[in-house]
């Protein structure tokens, strides 16, 4: 049964990375404009565009590298993970990633005022990334 579990191909990983990057950049941009006192983009060395690029890039890399961890988790359980397990896993990954990125604003250009804002953003990222991935990975109609 463990051999029947699907494995993500490099093409799917690439699509997933670019989908996550676009979704992450949009969510960061919108969140910054909706909550300018709580989320700050840019530093003396990073303008707004570069801060969005760097933050979205790091989140996308971490999210993409998490896929093999989830697949390994599936193999250990001997079954496919449910959508809820994927969402909870990515919620944790997004929260930790955002928290680390926000604690290093000089390197990434993203500052977040409080942990609960990071949690709210992680929830939004979780749903937005999930929707983006479902749309990107939907099989083409014949």
N, CA, C and O atoms as CSV, one atom per row, in Angstrom:
chain,resi,resn,atom,element,x,y,z
A,1,UNK,N,N,0.815,-1.193,0.000
A,1,UNK,CA,C,0.000,0.000,0.000
A,1,UNK,C,C,0.862,1.261,0.000
A,1,UNK,O,O,0.513,2.255,-0.638
A,2,UNK,N,N,1.972,1.221,0.705
A,2,UNK,CA,C,2.827,2.396,0.778
A,2,UNK,C,C,3.405,2.762,-0.582
A,2,UNK,O,O,3.682,3.933,-0.842
A,3,UNK,N,N,3.588,1.780,-1.444
A,3,UNK,CA,C,4.149,2.045,-2.764
A,3,UNK,C,C,3.154,2.749,-3.677
A,3,UNK,O,O,3.552,3.358,-4.670
A,4,UNK,N,N,1.857,2.673,-3.352
A,4,UNK,CA,C,0.815,3.270,-4.181
A,4,UNK,C,C,0.653,4.769,-3.945
A,4,UNK,O,O,-0.077,5.426,-4.687
A,5,UNK,N,N,1.308,5.317,-2.942
A,5,UNK,CA,C,1.161,6.738,-2.637
A,5,UNK,C,C,1.819,7.572,-3.736
A,5,UNK,O,O,2.910,7.240,-4.201
A,6,UNK,N,N,1.158,8.652,-4.148
A,6,UNK,CA,C,1.723,9.475,-5.226
A,6,UNK,C,C,2.974,10.224,-4.768
A,6,UNK,O,O,3.131,10.544,-3.590
A,7,UNK,N,N,3.841,10.489,-5.713
A,7,UNK,CA,C,5.062,11.252,-5.471
A,7,UNK,C,C,5.015,12.485,-6.366
A,7,UNK,O,O,4.676,12.395,-7.546
A,8,UNK,N,N,5.354,13.621,-5.800
A,8,UNK,CA,C,5.328,14.864,-6.558
A,8,UNK,C,C,6.504,14.895,-7.530
A,8,UNK,O,O,7.641,14.636,-7.137
A,9,UNK,N,N,6.238,15.208,-8.782
A,9,UNK,CA,C,7.286,15.278,-9.789
A,9,UNK,C,C,7.952,16.650,-9.750
A,9,UNK,O,O,7.448,17.575,-9.113
A,10,UNK,N,N,9.078,16.773,-10.430
A,10,UNK,CA,C,9.776,18.058,-10.466
A,10,UNK,C,C,8.943,19.124,-11.173
A,10,UNK,O,O,9.005,20.298,-10.807
A,11,UNK,N,N,8.171,18.731,-12.174
A,11,UNK,CA,C,7.292,19.679,-12.857
A,11,UNK,C,C,6.209,20.208,-11.930
A,11,UNK,O,O,5.894,21.397,-11.942
A,12,UNK,N,N,5.648,19.321,-11.133
A,12,UNK,CA,C,4.634,19.742,-10.163
A,12,UNK,C,C,5.251,20.640,-9.100
A,12,UNK,O,O,4.619,21.595,-8.647
A,13,UNK,N,N,6.487,20.336,-8.701
A,13,UNK,CA,C,7.179,21.172,-7.712
A,13,UNK,C,C,7.393,22.573,-8.275
A,13,UNK,O,O,7.215,23.561,-7.562
A,14,UNK,N,N,7.774,22.667,-9.543
A,14,UNK,CA,C,8.000,23.969,-10.167
A,14,UNK,C,C,6.699,24.762,-10.254
A,14,UNK,O,O,6.671,25.952,-9.939
A,15,UNK,N,N,5.627,24.106,-10.679
A,15,UNK,CA,C,4.324,24.775,-10.744
A,15,UNK,C,C,3.906,25.224,-9.350
A,15,UNK,O,O,3.410,26.336,-9.171
A,16,UNK,N,N,4.108,24.356,-8.368
A,16,UNK,CA,C,3.771,24.694,-6.994
A,16,UNK,C,C,4.561,25.880,-6.480
A,16,UNK,O,O,4.012,26.749,-5.803
A,17,UNK,N,N,5.854,25.923,-6.799
A,17,UNK,CA,C,6.695,27.034,-6.362
A,17,UNK,C,C,6.206,28.359,-6.952
A,17,UNK,O,O,6.018,29.335,-6.226
A,18,UNK,N,N,6.002,28.388,-8.255
A,18,UNK,CA,C,5.577,29.637,-8.895
A,18,UNK,C,C,4.175,30.048,-8.466
A,18,UNK,O,O,3.893,31.239,-8.327
A,19,UNK,N,N,3.296,29.075,-8.255
A,19,UNK,CA,C,1.957,29.387,-7.760
A,19,UNK,C,C,2.041,29.993,-6.369
A,19,UNK,O,O,1.412,31.013,-6.089
A,20,UNK,N,N,2.822,29.361,-5.496
A,20,UNK,CA,C,2.984,29.897,-4.146
A,20,UNK,C,C,3.610,31.280,-4.175
A,20,UNK,O,O,3.199,32.157,-3.415
A,21,UNK,N,N,4.593,31.490,-5.035
A,21,UNK,CA,C,5.257,32.786,-5.105
A,21,UNK,C,C,4.254,33.887,-5.474
A,21,UNK,O,O,4.226,34.942,-4.841
A,22,UNK,N,N,3.449,33.640,-6.480
A,22,UNK,CA,C,2.467,34.645,-6.915
A,22,UNK,C,C,1.439,34.899,-5.814
A,22,UNK,O,O,1.136,36.049,-5.497
A,23,UNK,N,N,0.906,33.825,-5.234
A,23,UNK,CA,C,-0.084,33.967,-4.165
A,23,UNK,C,C,0.522,34.700,-2.967
A,23,UNK,O,O,-0.102,35.605,-2.411
A,24,UNK,N,N,1.739,34.311,-2.568
A,24,UNK,CA,C,2.387,34.948,-1.427
A,24,UNK,C,C,2.615,36.433,-1.673
A,24,UNK,O,O,2.377,37.249,-0.783
A,25,UNK,N,N,3.068,36.790,-2.856
A,25,UNK,CA,C,3.315,38.193,-3.177
A,25,UNK,C,C,2.014,39.001,-3.121
A,25,UNK,O,O,1.998,40.120,-2.609
A,26,UNK,N,N,0.942,38.441,-3.639
A,26,UNK,CA,C,-0.351,39.136,-3.622
A,26,UNK,C,C,-0.838,39.316,-2.189
A,26,UNK,O,O,-1.262,40.409,-1.814
A,27,UNK,N,N,-0.782,38.259,-1.387
A,27,UNK,CA,C,-1.266,38.346,-0.004
A,27,UNK,C,C,-0.440,39.346,0.798
A,27,UNK,O,O,-1.003,40.140,1.552
A,28,UNK,N,N,0.868,39.322,0.652
A,28,UNK,CA,C,1.720,40.273,1.383
A,28,UNK,C,C,1.392,41.697,0.971
A,28,UNK,O,O,1.273,42.575,1.825
A,29,UNK,N,N,1.245,41.937,-0.315
A,29,UNK,CA,C,0.943,43.284,-0.815
A,29,UNK,C,C,-0.392,43.786,-0.293
A,29,UNK,O,O,-0.487,44.904,0.214
A,30,UNK,N,N,-1.425,42.959,-0.419
A,30,UNK,CA,C,-2.757,43.361,0.035
A,30,UNK,C,C,-2.764,43.596,1.550
A,30,UNK,O,O,-3.331,44.581,2.023
A,31,UNK,N,N,-2.141,42.698,2.302
A,31,UNK,CA,C,-2.101,42.841,3.762
A,31,UNK,C,C,-1.394,44.121,4.183
A,31,UNK,O,O,-1.804,44.772,5.144
A,32,UNK,N,N,-0.343,44.482,3.475
A,32,UNK,CA,C,0.390,45.701,3.799
A,32,UNK,C,C,-0.466,46.936,3.582
A,32,UNK,O,O,-0.426,47.868,4.385
A,33,UNK,N,N,-1.235,46.951,2.509
A,33,UNK,CA,C,-2.074,48.118,2.236
A,33,UNK,C,C,-3.320,48.159,3.121
A,33,UNK,O,O,-3.826,49.240,3.420
A,34,UNK,N,N,-3.819,46.999,3.542
A,34,UNK,CA,C,-4.981,46.968,4.428
A,34,UNK,C,C,-4.622,47.297,5.877
A,34,UNK,O,O,-5.424,47.894,6.596
A,35,UNK,N,N,-3.433,46.913,6.303
A,35,UNK,CA,C,-3.004,47.098,7.693
A,35,UNK,C,C,-1.620,47.758,7.767
A,35,UNK,O,O,-0.659,47.131,8.214
A,36,UNK,N,N,-1.518,49.010,7.334
A,36,UNK,CA,C,-0.212,49.663,7.254
A,36,UNK,C,C,0.471,49.894,8.602
A,36,UNK,O,O,1.690,50.056,8.649
A,37,UNK,N,N,-0.279,49.910,9.678
A,37,UNK,CA,C,0.331,50.104,11.000
A,37,UNK,C,C,0.844,48.797,11.598
A,37,UNK,O,O,1.660,48.817,12.519
A,38,UNK,N,N,0.378,47.675,11.088
A,38,UNK,CA,C,0.750,46.379,11.635
A,38,UNK,C,C,1.772,45.629,10.783
A,38,UNK,O,O,2.543,44.820,11.300
A,39,UNK,N,N,1.775,45.899,9.482
A,39,UNK,CA,C,2.680,45.201,8.565
A,39,UNK,C,C,3.435,46.247,7.761
A,39,UNK,O,O,2.840,47.096,7.096
A,40,UNK,N,N,4.747,46.169,7.835
A,40,UNK,CA,C,5.585,47.162,7.169
A,40,UNK,C,C,6.488,46.456,6.165
A,40,UNK,O,O,7.121,45.450,6.483
A,41,UNK,N,N,6.537,46.989,4.970
A,41,UNK,CA,C,7.420,46.460,3.928
A,41,UNK,C,C,8.450,47.512,3.573
A,41,UNK,O,O,8.117,48.683,3.385
A,42,UNK,N,N,9.699,47.092,3.483
A,42,UNK,CA,C,10.772,47.976,3.067
A,42,UNK,C,C,11.637,48.437,4.223
A,42,UNK,O,O,11.199,48.522,5.370
A,43,UNK,N,N,12.869,48.728,3.884
A,43,UNK,CA,C,13.841,49.271,4.840
A,43,UNK,C,C,14.644,50.331,4.096
A,43,UNK,O,O,14.302,50.733,2.984
A,44,UNK,N,N,15.704,50.765,4.731
A,44,UNK,CA,C,16.586,51.715,4.062
A,44,UNK,C,C,17.259,51.078,2.853
A,44,UNK,O,O,17.640,51.777,1.915
A,45,UNK,N,N,17.408,49.753,2.871
A,45,UNK,CA,C,18.091,49.038,1.791
A,45,UNK,C,C,17.140,48.349,0.812
A,45,UNK,O,O,17.546,47.999,-0.296
A,46,UNK,N,N,15.879,48.152,1.209
A,46,UNK,CA,C,14.902,47.464,0.369
A,46,UNK,C,C,13.728,48.399,0.104
A,46,UNK,O,O,13.141,48.947,1.037
A,47,UNK,N,N,13.392,48.575,-1.158
A,47,UNK,CA,C,12.158,49.304,-1.441
A,47,UNK,C,C,11.000,48.318,-1.336
A,47,UNK,O,O,11.209,47.135,-1.071
A,48,UNK,N,N,9.792,48.802,-1.543
A,48,UNK,CA,C,8.592,47.989,-1.400
A,48,UNK,C,C,8.630,46.740,-2.287
A,48,UNK,O,O,8.338,45.638,-1.823
A,49,UNK,N,N,8.986,46.911,-3.550
A,49,UNK,CA,C,9.017,45.788,-4.488
A,49,UNK,C,C,9.998,44.703,-4.090
A,49,UNK,O,O,9.670,43.518,-4.141
A,50,UNK,N,N,11.198,45.098,-3.694
A,50,UNK,CA,C,12.192,44.102,-3.295
A,50,UNK,C,C,11.797,43.404,-2.003
A,50,UNK,O,O,12.067,42.215,-1.836
A,51,UNK,N,N,11.162,44.126,-1.089
A,51,UNK,CA,C,10.714,43.503,0.162
A,51,UNK,C,C,9.641,42.456,-0.124
A,51,UNK,O,O,9.661,41.369,0.453
A,52,UNK,N,N,8.706,42.783,-1.015
A,52,UNK,CA,C,7.679,41.807,-1.405
A,52,UNK,C,C,8.335,40.600,-2.068
A,52,UNK,O,O,8.012,39.455,-1.751
A,53,UNK,N,N,9.262,40.867,-2.996
A,53,UNK,CA,C,9.940,39.790,-3.711
A,53,UNK,C,C,10.670,38.863,-2.748
A,53,UNK,O,O,10.495,37.646,-2.807
A,54,UNK,N,N,11.496,39.433,-1.852
A,54,UNK,CA,C,12.286,38.598,-0.942
A,54,UNK,C,C,11.412,37.809,0.027
A,54,UNK,O,O,11.643,36.620,0.248
A,55,UNK,N,N,10.421,38.462,0.598
A,55,UNK,CA,C,9.550,37.772,1.556
A,55,UNK,C,C,8.759,36.661,0.872
A,55,UNK,O,O,8.678,35.548,1.393
A,56,UNK,N,N,8.178,36.953,-0.287
A,56,UNK,CA,C,7.409,35.938,-1.019
A,56,UNK,C,C,8.317,34.804,-1.478
A,56,UNK,O,O,7.918,33.639,-1.455
A,57,UNK,N,N,9.531,35.136,-1.895
A,57,UNK,CA,C,10.477,34.111,-2.342
A,57,UNK,C,C,10.823,33.140,-1.220
A,57,UNK,O,O,10.779,31.927,-1.421
A,58,UNK,N,N,11.163,33.651,-0.054
A,58,UNK,CA,C,11.531,32.779,1.063
A,58,UNK,C,C,10.343,31.923,1.488
A,58,UNK,O,O,10.501,30.726,1.725
A,59,UNK,N,N,9.153,32.522,1.588
A,59,UNK,CA,C,7.961,31.740,1.932
A,59,UNK,C,C,7.703,30.637,0.902
A,59,UNK,O,O,7.319,29.525,1.265
A,60,UNK,N,N,7.911,30.942,-0.368
A,60,UNK,CA,C,7.669,29.963,-1.434
A,60,UNK,C,C,8.695,28.834,-1.398
A,60,UNK,O,O,8.353,27.669,-1.600
A,61,UNK,N,N,9.936,29.182,-1.142
A,61,UNK,CA,C,10.981,28.145,-1.041
A,61,UNK,C,C,10.683,27.212,0.115
A,61,UNK,O,O,10.749,25.992,-0.035
A,62,UNK,N,N,10.353,27.778,1.269
A,62,UNK,CA,C,10.049,26.942,2.437
A,62,UNK,C,C,8.817,26.078,2.165
A,62,UNK,O,O,8.811,24.888,2.478
A,63,UNK,N,N,7.779,26.673,1.584
A,63,UNK,CA,C,6.563,25.916,1.281
A,63,UNK,C,C,6.801,24.792,0.289
A,63,UNK,O,O,6.239,23.706,0.428
A,64,UNK,N,N,7.629,25.050,-0.710
A,64,UNK,CA,C,7.930,24.028,-1.716
A,64,UNK,C,C,8.774,22.906,-1.122
A,64,UNK,O,O,8.555,21.732,-1.419
A,65,UNK,N,N,9.733,23.270,-0.288
A,65,UNK,CA,C,10.580,22.250,0.343
A,65,UNK,C,C,9.815,21.423,1.371
A,65,UNK,O,O,10.277,20.352,1.764
A,66,UNK,N,N,8.665,21.896,1.808
A,66,UNK,CA,C,7.858,21.142,2.772
A,66,UNK,C,C,7.125,19.978,2.117
A,66,UNK,O,O,6.757,19.022,2.800
A,67,UNK,N,N,6.906,20.042,0.804
A,67,UNK,CA,C,6.150,18.981,0.114
A,67,UNK,C,C,6.782,17.604,0.327
A,67,UNK,O,O,6.061,16.667,0.668
A,68,UNK,N,N,8.101,17.438,0.139
A,68,UNK,CA,C,8.680,16.110,0.401
A,68,UNK,C,C,8.518,15.663,1.859
A,68,UNK,O,O,8.429,14.467,2.134
A,69,UNK,N,N,8.479,16.622,2.791
A,69,UNK,CA,C,8.250,16.254,4.189
A,69,UNK,C,C,6.845,15.690,4.380
A,69,UNK,O,O,6.656,14.712,5.103
A,70,UNK,N,N,5.857,16.312,3.726
A,70,UNK,CA,C,4.495,15.804,3.787
A,70,UNK,C,C,4.401,14.424,3.134
A,70,UNK,O,O,3.707,13.542,3.640
A,71,UNK,N,N,5.094,14.240,2.019
A,71,UNK,CA,C,5.063,12.935,1.353
A,71,UNK,C,C,5.708,11.860,2.226
A,71,UNK,O,O,5.249,10.718,2.259
A,72,UNK,N,N,6.770,12.234,2.930
A,72,UNK,CA,C,7.389,11.291,3.856
A,72,UNK,C,C,6.435,10.968,5.008
A,72,UNK,O,O,6.362,9.823,5.454
A,73,UNK,N,N,5.718,11.963,5.479
A,73,UNK,CA,C,4.723,11.766,6.532
A,73,UNK,C,C,3.646,10.794,6.054
A,73,UNK,O,O,3.203,9.934,6.815
A,74,UNK,N,N,3.224,10.930,4.793
A,74,UNK,CA,C,2.243,10.004,4.212
A,74,UNK,C,C,2.782,8.582,4.196
A,74,UNK,O,O,2.074,7.638,4.549
A,75,UNK,N,N,4.036,8.431,3.787
A,75,UNK,CA,C,4.633,7.084,3.741
A,75,UNK,C,C,4.703,6.485,5.136
A,75,UNK,O,O,4.451,5.294,5.318
A,76,UNK,N,N,5.048,7.312,6.129
A,76,UNK,CA,C,5.127,6.811,7.508
A,76,UNK,C,C,3.750,6.372,8.008
A,76,UNK,O,O,3.638,5.371,8.716
A,77,UNK,N,N,2.704,7.115,7.644
A,77,UNK,CA,C,1.343,6.763,8.053
A,77,UNK,C,C,0.774,5.631,7.194
A,77,UNK,O,O,-0.148,4.934,7.618
A,78,UNK,N,N,1.322,5.446,5.987
A,78,UNK,CA,C,0.838,4.404,5.098
A,78,UNK,C,C,-0.474,4.750,4.418
A,78,UNK,O,O,-1.193,3.862,3.960
A,79,UNK,N,N,-0.791,6.047,4.349
A,79,UNK,CA,C,-2.030,6.486,3.715
A,79,UNK,C,C,-1.852,7.922,3.239
A,79,UNK,O,O,-0.913,8.624,3.616
A,80,UNK,N,N,-2.803,8.329,2.388
A,80,UNK,CA,C,-2.819,9.721,1.927
A,80,UNK,C,C,-3.233,10.630,3.089
A,80,UNK,O,O,-4.096,10.272,3.890
A,81,UNK,N,N,-2.614,11.798,3.168
A,81,UNK,CA,C,-3.033,12.774,4.168
A,81,UNK,C,C,-4.338,13.420,3.725
A,81,UNK,O,O,-4.581,13.591,2.531
A,82,UNK,N,N,-5.159,13.769,4.673
A,82,UNK,CA,C,-6.408,14.452,4.351
A,82,UNK,C,C,-6.107,15.919,4.042
A,82,UNK,O,O,-5.028,16.422,4.356
A,83,UNK,N,N,-7.069,16.590,3.426
A,83,UNK,CA,C,-6.893,18.017,3.147
A,83,UNK,C,C,-6.694,18.801,4.437
A,83,UNK,O,O,-5.921,19.759,4.470
A,84,UNK,N,N,-7.384,18.402,5.492
A,84,UNK,CA,C,-7.252,19.083,6.775
A,84,UNK,C,C,-5.839,18.913,7.339
A,84,UNK,O,O,-5.291,19.858,7.908
A,85,UNK,N,N,-5.244,17.738,7.195
A,85,UNK,CA,C,-3.878,17.521,7.670
A,85,UNK,C,C,-2.887,18.386,6.889
A,85,UNK,O,O,-1.957,18.947,7.468
A,86,UNK,N,N,-3.092,18.491,5.570
A,86,UNK,CA,C,-2.243,19.362,4.764
A,86,UNK,C,C,-2.400,20.817,5.207
A,86,UNK,O,O,-1.411,21.538,5.337
A,87,UNK,N,N,-3.646,21.247,5.438
A,87,UNK,CA,C,-3.891,22.636,5.817
A,87,UNK,C,C,-3.290,22.966,7.183
A,87,UNK,O,O,-2.689,24.026,7.356
A,88,UNK,N,N,-3.448,22.071,8.146
A,88,UNK,CA,C,-2.876,22.310,9.469
A,88,UNK,C,C,-1.350,22.330,9.379
A,88,UNK,O,O,-0.701,23.171,10.002
A,89,UNK,N,N,-0.784,21.413,8.611
A,89,UNK,CA,C,0.669,21.387,8.431
A,89,UNK,C,C,1.182,22.675,7.815
A,89,UNK,O,O,2.176,23.237,8.277
A,90,UNK,N,N,0.502,23.148,6.764
A,90,UNK,CA,C,0.927,24.386,6.118
A,90,UNK,C,C,0.647,25.607,6.979
A,90,UNK,O,O,1.359,26.605,6.873
A,91,UNK,N,N,-0.373,25.553,7.829
A,91,UNK,CA,C,-0.615,26.650,8.762
A,91,UNK,C,C,0.575,26.796,9.705
A,91,UNK,O,O,1.038,27.908,9.960
A,92,UNK,N,N,1.061,25.691,10.215
A,92,UNK,CA,C,2.224,25.714,11.100
A,92,UNK,C,C,3.460,26.214,10.345
A,92,UNK,O,O,4.206,27.055,10.847
A,93,UNK,N,N,3.666,25.690,9.145
A,93,UNK,CA,C,4.823,26.097,8.343
A,93,UNK,C,C,4.756,27.585,8.012
A,93,UNK,O,O,5.755,28.294,8.135
A,94,UNK,N,N,3.584,28.061,7.593
A,94,UNK,CA,C,3.435,29.486,7.271
A,94,UNK,C,C,3.649,30.362,8.499
A,94,UNK,O,O,4.305,31.400,8.413
A,95,UNK,N,N,3.101,29.953,9.638
A,95,UNK,CA,C,3.269,30.744,10.859
A,95,UNK,C,C,4.742,30.854,11.244
A,95,UNK,O,O,5.247,31.951,11.481
A,96,UNK,N,N,5.421,29.724,11.305
A,96,UNK,CA,C,6.837,29.728,11.699
A,96,UNK,C,C,7.674,30.504,10.684
A,96,UNK,O,O,8.548,31.281,11.068
A,97,UNK,N,N,7.415,30.300,9.403
A,97,UNK,CA,C,8.170,31.001,8.358
A,97,UNK,C,C,7.963,32.508,8.447
A,97,UNK,O,O,8.926,33.273,8.405
A,98,UNK,N,N,6.712,32.933,8.570
A,98,UNK,CA,C,6.420,34.365,8.680
A,98,UNK,C,C,7.046,34.960,9.933
A,98,UNK,O,O,7.580,36.068,9.896
A,99,UNK,N,N,6.982,34.238,11.027
A,99,UNK,CA,C,7.556,34.732,12.281
A,99,UNK,C,C,9.063,34.943,12.127
A,99,UNK,O,O,9.600,35.966,12.552
A,100,UNK,N,N,9.730,33.980,11.525
A,100,UNK,CA,C,11.184,34.104,11.327
A,100,UNK,C,C,11.502,35.255,10.374
A,100,UNK,O,O,12.402,36.051,10.642
A,101,UNK,N,N,10.774,35.346,9.271
A,101,UNK,CA,C,11.007,36.423,8.307
A,101,UNK,C,C,10.758,37.784,8.950
A,101,UNK,O,O,11.513,38.727,8.715
A,102,UNK,N,N,9.716,37.890,9.750
A,102,UNK,CA,C,9.395,39.163,10.401
A,102,UNK,C,C,10.410,39.530,11.477
A,102,UNK,O,O,10.565,40.706,11.806
A,103,UNK,N,N,11.099,38.542,12.025
A,103,UNK,CA,C,12.127,38.825,13.033
A,103,UNK,C,C,13.447,39.242,12.383
A,103,UNK,O,O,14.370,39.672,13.076
A,104,UNK,N,N,13.540,39.118,11.081
A,104,UNK,CA,C,14.755,39.495,10.343
A,104,UNK,C,C,14.434,40.548,9.286
A,104,UNK,O,O,14.678,40.320,8.101
A,105,UNK,N,N,13.890,41.696,9.693
A,105,UNK,CA,C,13.451,42.681,8.691
A,105,UNK,C,C,14.590,43.288,7.869
A,105,UNK,O,O,14.374,43.695,6.728
A,106,UNK,N,N,15.784,43.353,8.428
A,106,UNK,CA,C,16.902,43.907,7.664
A,106,UNK,C,C,17.292,43.006,6.493
A,106,UNK,O,O,17.815,43.490,5.489
A,107,UNK,N,N,17.042,41.703,6.612
A,107,UNK,CA,C,17.386,40.770,5.542
A,107,UNK,C,C,16.275,40.616,4.515
A,107,UNK,O,O,16.558,40.404,3.336
A,108,UNK,N,N,15.001,40.718,4.939
A,108,UNK,CA,C,13.891,40.440,4.038
A,108,UNK,C,C,12.983,41.631,3.773
A,108,UNK,O,O,12.219,41.617,2.809
A,109,UNK,N,N,13.052,42.651,4.602
A,109,UNK,CA,C,12.254,43.849,4.381
A,109,UNK,C,C,10.819,43.768,4.839
A,109,UNK,O,O,10.008,44.618,4.470
A,110,UNK,N,N,10.476,42.751,5.647
A,110,UNK,CA,C,9.107,42.591,6.139
A,110,UNK,C,C,9.108,42.691,7.652
A,110,UNK,O,O,9.840,41.973,8.333
A,111,UNK,N,N,8.286,43.582,8.169
A,111,UNK,CA,C,8.132,43.701,9.612
A,111,UNK,C,C,6.672,43.521,9.979
A,111,UNK,O,O,5.788,44.074,9.324
A,112,UNK,N,N,6.418,42.748,11.026
A,112,UNK,CA,C,5.053,42.499,11.494
A,112,UNK,C,C,5.020,42.830,12.978
A,112,UNK,O,O,5.906,42.428,13.733
A,113,UNK,N,N,3.983,43.574,13.397
A,113,UNK,CA,C,3.930,44.155,14.735
A,113,UNK,C,C,3.708,43.151,15.868
A,113,UNK,O,O,4.230,43.353,16.964
A,114,UNK,N,N,2.952,42.078,15.637
A,114,UNK,CA,C,2.617,41.179,16.739
A,114,UNK,C,C,2.422,39.753,16.241
A,114,UNK,O,O,2.193,39.518,15.054
A,115,UNK,N,N,2.517,38.808,17.174
A,115,UNK,CA,C,2.390,37.391,16.820
A,115,UNK,C,C,1.003,37.065,16.293
A,115,UNK,O,O,0.867,36.217,15.411
A,116,UNK,N,N,-0.035,37.723,16.817
A,116,UNK,CA,C,-1.388,37.408,16.382
A,116,UNK,C,C,-1.631,37.870,14.944
A,116,UNK,O,O,-2.466,37.302,14.240
A,117,UNK,N,N,-0.909,38.891,14.514
A,117,UNK,CA,C,-0.998,39.316,13.113
A,117,UNK,C,C,-0.326,38.272,12.225
A,117,UNK,O,O,-0.798,37.974,11.127
A,118,UNK,N,N,0.777,37.727,12.714
A,118,UNK,CA,C,1.443,36.637,11.993
A,118,UNK,C,C,0.486,35.453,11.866
A,118,UNK,O,O,0.408,34.831,10.806
A,119,UNK,N,N,-0.241,35.138,12.936
A,119,UNK,CA,C,-1.203,34.037,12.901
A,119,UNK,C,C,-2.323,34.316,11.894
A,119,UNK,O,O,-2.684,33.434,11.115
A,120,UNK,N,N,-2.869,35.523,11.902
A,120,UNK,CA,C,-3.912,35.872,10.933
A,120,UNK,C,C,-3.389,35.783,9.503
A,120,UNK,O,O,-4.074,35.271,8.617
A,121,UNK,N,N,-2.172,36.282,9.279
A,121,UNK,CA,C,-1.586,36.189,7.934
A,121,UNK,C,C,-1.360,34.735,7.543
A,121,UNK,O,O,-1.589,34.362,6.392
A,122,UNK,N,N,-0.914,33.908,8.487
A,122,UNK,CA,C,-0.684,32.488,8.194
A,122,UNK,C,C,-1.988,31.800,7.799
A,122,UNK,O,O,-1.999,30.947,6.912
A,123,UNK,N,N,-3.085,32.172,8.457
A,123,UNK,CA,C,-4.387,31.598,8.104
A,123,UNK,C,C,-4.774,32.009,6.687
A,123,UNK,O,O,-5.235,31.183,5.899
A,124,UNK,N,N,-4.584,33.290,6.367
A,124,UNK,CA,C,-4.900,33.767,5.014
A,124,UNK,C,C,-4.002,33.075,3.994
A,124,UNK,O,O,-4.478,32.640,2.945
A,125,UNK,N,N,-2.691,32.969,4.294
A,125,UNK,CA,C,-1.767,32.268,3.397
A,125,UNK,C,C,-2.220,30.830,3.189
A,125,UNK,O,O,-2.206,30.332,2.063
A,126,UNK,N,N,-2.620,30.159,4.263
A,126,UNK,CA,C,-3.030,28.765,4.187
A,126,UNK,C,C,-4.168,28.582,3.186
A,126,UNK,O,O,-4.104,27.709,2.320
A,127,UNK,N,N,-5.208,29.404,3.307
A,127,UNK,CA,C,-6.339,29.288,2.396
A,127,UNK,C,C,-5.976,29.729,0.976
A,127,UNK,O,O,-6.341,29.064,0.007
A,128,UNK,N,N,-5.260,30.845,0.854
A,128,UNK,CA,C,-4.902,31.357,-0.474
A,128,UNK,C,C,-3.975,30.389,-1.216
A,128,UNK,O,O,-4.158,30.139,-2.408
A,129,UNK,N,N,-2.990,29.852,-0.512
A,129,UNK,CA,C,-2.079,28.896,-1.147
A,129,UNK,C,C,-2.831,27.627,-1.542
A,129,UNK,O,O,-2.605,27.078,-2.620
A,130,UNK,N,N,-3.718,27.166,-0.676
A,130,UNK,CA,C,-4.502,25.971,-0.989
A,130,UNK,C,C,-5.360,26.168,-2.226
A,130,UNK,O,O,-5.416,25.299,-3.096
A,131,UNK,N,N,-6.031,27.315,-2.303
A,131,UNK,CA,C,-6.862,27.606,-3.479
A,131,UNK,C,C,-5.991,27.732,-4.731
A,131,UNK,O,O,-6.340,27.208,-5.789
A,132,UNK,N,N,-4.870,28.418,-4.608
A,132,UNK,CA,C,-3.967,28.577,-5.751
A,132,UNK,C,C,-3.436,27.245,-6.249
A,132,UNK,O,O,-3.364,27.012,-7.455
A,133,UNK,N,N,-3.061,26.366,-5.318
A,133,UNK,CA,C,-2.529,25.060,-5.706
A,133,UNK,C,C,-3.614,24.188,-6.346
A,133,UNK,O,O,-3.349,23.472,-7.312
A,134,UNK,N,N,-4.834,24.250,-5.807
A,134,UNK,CA,C,-5.910,23.459,-6.410
A,134,UNK,C,C,-6.201,23.938,-7.827
A,134,UNK,O,O,-6.453,23.122,-8.714
A,135,UNK,N,N,-6.168,25.255,-8.051
A,135,UNK,CA,C,-6.407,25.781,-9.389
A,135,UNK,C,C,-5.250,25.437,-10.322
A,135,UNK,O,O,-5.476,25.088,-11.481
A,136,UNK,N,N,-4.020,25.530,-9.835
A,136,UNK,CA,C,-2.856,25.282,-10.688
A,136,UNK,C,C,-2.701,23.801,-11.023
A,136,UNK,O,O,-2.247,23.464,-12.117
A,137,UNK,N,N,-3.061,22.931,-10.121
A,137,UNK,CA,C,-2.867,21.500,-10.327
A,137,UNK,C,C,-4.104,20.802,-10.884
A,137,UNK,O,O,-4.107,19.581,-11.045
A,138,UNK,N,N,-5.156,21.569,-11.180
A,138,UNK,CA,C,-6.376,20.972,-11.729
A,138,UNK,C,C,-6.064,20.375,-13.092
A,138,UNK,O,O,-5.461,21.041,-13.934
A,139,UNK,N,N,-6.460,19.143,-13.322
A,139,UNK,CA,C,-6.211,18.542,-14.632
A,139,UNK,C,C,-6.946,19.299,-15.736
A,139,UNK,O,O,-8.050,19.803,-15.531
A,140,UNK,N,N,-6.331,19.369,-16.883
A,140,UNK,CA,C,-6.937,20.062,-18.016
A,140,UNK,C,C,-8.130,19.269,-18.531
A,140,UNK,O,O,-8.096,18.040,-18.582
A,141,UNK,N,N,-9.179,19.980,-18.912
A,141,UNK,CA,C,-10.359,19.323,-19.468
A,141,UNK,C,C,-10.084,18.993,-20.929
A,141,UNK,O,O,-9.453,19.761,-21.655
A,142,UNK,N,N,-10.576,17.830,-21.337
A,142,UNK,CA,C,-10.357,17.388,-22.719
A,142,UNK,C,C,-11.585,17.597,-23.531
A,142,UNK,O,O,-11.599,17.287,-24.722
